[in-house]
Amino acid sequence: MEGPLKIIHFPCMHEELILSELRPLGFFLNPGIMDPRDTLFTPEDLVLNKGQSRYFLDQCRQFGGQFKKASDIIHLGMSQMEDFYTGRTQSIQYELSTYGKRDEANEDHKDLLQAQQYLLLNFALEERLLELTRIDADLSRSWSSLDQSLGIDDEDERFQDMARQSISPDISTVHWQQLLKAYTAFLPQEGFLLVHEESVNRELEEYGITWERHEPEHFFPGLADKKELDVFCASLDLDKIHKKKQGIARAVKLLSAGCSTNSL
């Protein structure tokens, strides 16, 4: 295999969403909105730079703010999203950047742009969920302090109806197939996606992949403690997930790693 292995965490782009002991196993994908760091993988062929990425997310927030309910956006339909930039600076910039290029190159450029936009939206969603998690933790500490000052005992049956619900939602991986396609658009030839979510692993098996055990040393030669690490490798043809032929679609190499007690 040419070049060093490039292992990217999937499906999360924030290290807070990955077990601390697994974070050193790979890089976190930077969809173009963060400054480069040693722990990040920033693709060279991103279409939008940092400033443009922030502008895109700001425009998306303004666009979403026009709707009272999320279901209204869904009702609008993703088919109309191509009109999102009509008359905007981004639309003009795209036309200039693709002027004179052959149609095939234009399609590749458009595919990369859409993939980066999807990654940016998921990055923003993760940030919002992490923010809610921090707020939820602060509220929990405040309620506990208040309960203690009032002498309220959680075990007292008289106060069972006062249980406070968490406002922190779980990270959803329902649309991991679309996210996988976006990741693959920027994954280098020597790249692997390190899959963390068990639900995603199970669904991947439904697409016919076979996990094969490998020695940790092959993928993580510099890792200090590899004795308790189980590593599995598989390959997935993206055409099995996305029936429509895509110019950026190709087979993607997958990894799964965990402690021996949690092996596949």
Residue pairs with C-beta under 8 A, 6 or more apart in sequence:
1 190
2 189
2 190
3 188
3 189
3 190
4 190
5 190
5 191
5 192
5 219
6 27
6 41
6 187
6 188
6 190
6 191
6 192
7 25
7 26
7 27
7 191
7 192
7 193
7 194
7 219
7 255
8 26
8 27
8 28
8 29
8 41
8 183
8 187
8 191
8 192
8 193
8 194
9 18
9 23
9 25
9 26
9 27
9 28
9 29
9 193
9 194
9 196
10 29
10 179
10 180
10 183
10 193
10 194
10 195
10 196
10 200
11 122
11 173
11 176
11 179
11 180
11 183
11 195
11 196
11 197
11 200
12 18
12 28
12 126
12 171
12 196
13 28
13 29
13 30
13 31
13 119
13 122
13 123
13 126
14 28
14 123
14 126
14 127
14 130
15 23
15 28
15 39
16 130
17 126
17 130
17 171
18 196
19 196
22 194
22 196
22 257
22 258
23 39
24 223
25 194
25 220
25 223
25 257
26 192
26 194
27 39
27 40
27 41
28 39
28 40
28 41
29 40
29 41
29 43
29 119
29 183
29 186
30 36
30 40
30 41
30 42
30 43
31 46
31 53
31 116
31 119
31 120
31 122
31 123
32 42
32 43
32 46
32 48
32 49
32 50
32 52
32 53
32 116
32 120
33 50
33 53
33 54
33 57
33 120
33 123
34 40
34 42
34 50
35 50
36 42
43 186
43 188
45 112
45 186
46 112
46 116
46 186
47 109
47 112
47 113
47 116
48 56
48 113
48 116
48 117
48 120
52 90
52 93
53 116
53 120
55 89
55 90
56 90
56 117
56 120
57 120
57 121
57 124
59 84
59 88
59 90
60 121
60 124
63 84
64 73
67 73
67 76
85 91
85 94
94 113
97 109
98 105
98 106
98 109
98 110
101 109
104 247
107 247
108 247
108 248
111 185
111 246
111 247
111 248
112 185
112 186
112 248
115 181
115 182
115 185
115 186
115 248
116 182
116 185
116 186
118 178
118 179
118 182
119 179
119 182
119 183
119 186
122 179
122 182
126 171
129 168
129 169
129 171
132 167
132 168
132 169
133 168
135 167
135 168
136 166
136 167
136 168
137 168
139 164
139 167
140 164
140 166
143 164
147 154
152 159
152 162
153 159
173 179
173 197
173 199
173 200
176 197
176 200
176 203
177 241
177 242
180 193
180 238
180 241
180 252
181 238
181 241
181 242
181 246
181 248
181 249
183 193
183 252
184 193
184 238
184 248
184 249
184 250
184 252
185 248
187 193
187 252
191 253
192 219
192 233
192 253
192 254
192 255
193 252
193 253
193 254
193 255
194 254
194 255
194 256
194 257
195 201
195 204
195 254
195 255
195 256
201 211
201 256
201 264
204 234
204 236
204 254
205 211
207 236
207 240
207 241
208 240
209 234
209 235
209 236
209 254
210 234
211 232
211 233
211 234
211 256
211 264
212 232
212 233
212 234
213 230
213 231
213 232
214 231
214 232
214 233
215 231
216 223
216 226
216 229
216 230
216 231
216 257
217 226
218 231
219 231
219 233
219 255
220 226
220 229
220 231
223 229
228 259
228 260
229 257
229 258
229 259
229 260
230 257
230 258
230 259
230 260
230 262
230 263
230 264
231 255
231 256
231 257
232 255
232 256
232 257
232 263
232 264
233 253
233 254
233 255
234 253
234 254
234 256
235 251
235 252
235 253
235 254
236 251
236 252
236 254
237 251
238 246
238 249
238 250
238 251
238 252
239 245
239 249
242 249
256 264
258 264
